[in-house]
Amino acid sequence: MRRIYLVLALVLIAGLAAPGAAQQKLKAGFIYVGPIGDYGWTHAHDEGRRLAQQRLPWLETIYVESVPEGQVEPFIERMIQQGARVIFTTSFGFMDGTLAAARRYPNHIFAHASGFKRNRNMATYMADFYQVYYLNGLMAGALTRTGRTAYVGAFPIPEVKRHLNAFALGVRTVNPQATVHVRWIFEWFNPAAAKEATEALIAAGADVFAFTEDSPTVVQVAARRNLPSFGHYSPMQKFAPRHVVSGQLVHWDRIYIDFLSKIYAGRYTADNLADVDYWWLLAEKAVELGGEPGVPINPAFRAALQAARVSTPDLGRVSVYDLVMRRLAQMSAPQMTFDPFTGPIRDRKGVLRVPAGKRLTVGELTSMEWAAPGVVGPWPKEP
Amino acid sequence: MDEGGWVLATAIRAMALGTPILWGTLGEIVAERSGVINLGVEGMMILGALAAFVVAQLTGQPAVGLGVAAAVGGAAALLHAFVSITLRANQYVSGLALTMFGLGLAGLLGRGWEGRPLLDTLPEISALTYAGLGLAAALWAVFYHTRWGIVLRSVGEMPAAADALGVNVALVRYLAVAFGGVMAGAAGAFLSLAYRPAWTEGMTAGMGWIVIAIAIFAAWDPLRAVAGALLFGALFHLSFRLQAWVAPELLKMMPFAFTILALAATAGGRRGQGAPEALGVPYVTGER
């Protein structure tokens, strides 16, 4: 009998103590579309979550992985039952489910990655690579011997088309005759498809490779043929130390830490998020140039890039290496003095897409369907 | 590129991608010939891929990784054998469960192994490729020209009759299913040691299902499995080569549709004849 009193007392104490602790902590839930072990998109989001948790002592996080896109709502419900006050949903396909949940739980805070629908308690966020792809393109244009660069694309959607076009603009800046040959695999993750697409591009004579797919396959295939490539999303230089020139790296933790800190400080509430859209680029350090953190250009390619020279309207005649570093600095500055999508830019059919002196807006960037000059290959939904 | 170059390049790609498919398919054919369908190929394959990668990383010996992967695949298959042969559970359910179990377990155990380059790899067109081709011929010979083949096939066609003749039905089925697992595990090892080479969660990406489809549409014939695996590999590669001229949306389905169509069209009357009569039916002594 006495033992029961003891248990009751403990339960009471725990019950009294728990709300006190909960007031101190902010609980955030992360919903992932893929497995954490994908070494791509979901892996990067989870790195961001873990870094945020390390940096913010008042933060507590929970997550679920491999959530099918149509079934996000029950997972949101469960996280809210588990006490999460902030929910991050990290796939475009979660958009409508997240919005529905945001309307049903007006006092909770939601943030949706890569989408465009917001609500008073739902923000959107994206770390975008188009500037980095442009820099990769500059280097690819200098390194191609056949005049044919290659791009293995996941899906022909505006996000990938924007990156591909930025890459092509970079290639053509250095090498006006060069082309970008495209193959689509219609999957975010499929190593076999990425591999055969790369082999097909090699057979078509391409000799420098960029891509959008969540595995280091393209890098590995190119390296086996002794051809240079650019890593994507995760550090991939280690998969081919002598062949990865550079690449794109993401730092979702920058966005997560900023957003959560503002919630904790009371600046963001469930009432003022309707206009909160993180569109973070190089300047915010949400993305980084390189195949390895802290290494914007693999030293193995330094000499080749310094030997290649190019004429520019604003910097005169410079080496491609210097041009990349200069453009990187310009785009990393708080006041961006350079943007790849500055007019005049015509698409590959000759239609003027960016008038002279104009820059594309975020809305125009996120709805891009046209193909840049030099792009060779299929382009579904080409206007 | 000239025509000779096209043919040669496509043949090489067909052999590279065809190797894991062929290994998996031959294993599945043997299992199904004994009357046990195993839908767990994807699960066994990915367990093999992870085991091979981890062992190769730790020992620096890809060949050891391959051996361990085969053993892991075989052990996973024994689970299916126990549930579906000894416990006589529904083979389809048990196989599906094995696929889910394998994908889940490999994902869990593989955490932290993604993003690590493998220094010692296997070549893409390797002894495994030729062994697969040789094994197909050997299996064909065993099936149709040896006593073992007759025993295996009669267990799959009419287990009661085999039982009456003194054949240990359960033992034959156990061995056949385990052989299927060994082959699937080795196929997974090829993916993570040679074809990729790397570990990523979910890296088999549906290859196990392609294997099951080819086993069926090859009419459970090892030689036709060679044709199916190589045809699929060639078409899969060509679906990217041809994107320069044909809409990629159409090409996406081509390897799947054409391989199945080609195998089905050439099967003629053999498909009905080839399907093991007792496929998917648990055997209970004395019941008919």
Interface residues (C-beta under 8 A of the other chain):
Chain A: G34 P35 I36 G37 D38 Y39 H43 P156 H181 V182 R183 W184 I185 F186 E187 F189 N190 P191 A192 A193 K195 E196 A197 E199 A200 L201 A203 A204 D214 S215 P216 T217 Q220 S234 P235 K238 F239 V376 G377 P378 P380
Chain B: M1 G5 W6 A9 R13 L17 G107 G110 R111 W113 E114 G115 P117 Y195 R196 P197 A198 T200 E201 G202 M203 A205 M207 F236 H237 S239 F240 R241 Q243 A244 A247 P248 E249 K252
